[in-house]
Amino acid sequence: MASSNFIDYVKIMCRSGAGGRGSIHFRREKHVPKGGPDGGDGGRGGHIILRGNSQLWTLLHLKYRKHVAAEAGAPGEGGRRTGAQGEDVVLEVPIGTVAKLADSEEFLLEITEEGQEVILLPGGRGGQGNVHYKTSTNQAPRAAQPGEPGLEEWIVLELKILADVGLVGFPNAGKSTLLSVVSAAKPEIADYPFTTLVPNLGVVSYRDDYSFVMADIPGIIEGAAEGKGLGIRFLRHIERNSILLFIVAATSENLRQEYDILLNELKKYNPELLDKKRLLAVSKCDLLTEKEQKTVIKQLPPDVPYTLISSVTGMGILPLKDKIWAALHTEEVSQ
């Protein structure tokens, strides 16, 4: 994913179509001088609809489309003919897109499946023609309903990446390197913080032709939930992951403190994230002696299954995949 093309937040003005007005019309035929009312109803205004498209992975195509307006319904006609419906506007969005009202941040809907269609803003109903107003005491009504106005709202669309496993860690912890080793993804890798500026997805092959999807989330730092660094921009992507795989580098001065900081940032952003299954991988273990590895293990939290790994030598990669697969398909995660 190129950083210039990955857009996970857009704000657009949407306006659904107004309903057409009802018709005031009377039947006029030869030898039928007083045929009575026959004004038809107005057509429905066009909807604004969101449709899931699994071929999309960004909201880039909507970034510069600031205004979206559906067509108004046509007015009714004589002969009880209903006006044509306004044409709907269908916006294709990636799976995992959430729609909110821009002003209040009120949740409206989310798209979670390929081909799923949800009406974002409904079009106005068409007004009734004068044929509906005929009574025993009013045989020639000259009244009809106007069409309902369309809805107009500023809408925020947010993309939350759908993945089985989300990698959570400090910048330069080795997340991108791990993803590049276990999948065909080619994230940018360098020996400095914040190399990853956008989430990267990779399909990880497992035994017997099985697979799962792993997401490399840009590094989190202390204070990310308050907007420091890049964390606040990408924390939303972690919400959709089934499992959180914490990555802590073996070269860290205090592994337990790093893990606690990461956990605390997730808690401040959304306490529900702590209900997800957690695994811990200690990266760069090829740089440690066997004695140093034992020292590292003593620092790890006792309640989280861990694996010592090295993306360079392949150490622990297969056992890590086994634990991830077990966590995805069982209720409990064992050490």
Secondary structure, DSSP 8 states (H G I E B T S, - for coil): --TTT---EEEEEEE----------B--BTTBTT--B----------EEEEE-TT---SHHHHT--EEE-------BTTTB-------EEEEE-TTEEEEETTT--EEEEE-STT-EEEEE--------GGGG--SS-SS-----------EEEEEEEE----SEEEEE-TTSSHHHHHHHHBS------SSTT---S-EEEEEE-GGG-EEEEEE-----TTGGGT-TTHHHHHHHHTT-SEEEEEEETT-S-HHHHHHHHHHHHHHH-GGGGGSEEEEEEE-GGGS-HHHHHHHHHHS-TTS-EEE--TTT-TTHHHHHHHHHHHHHSSS---
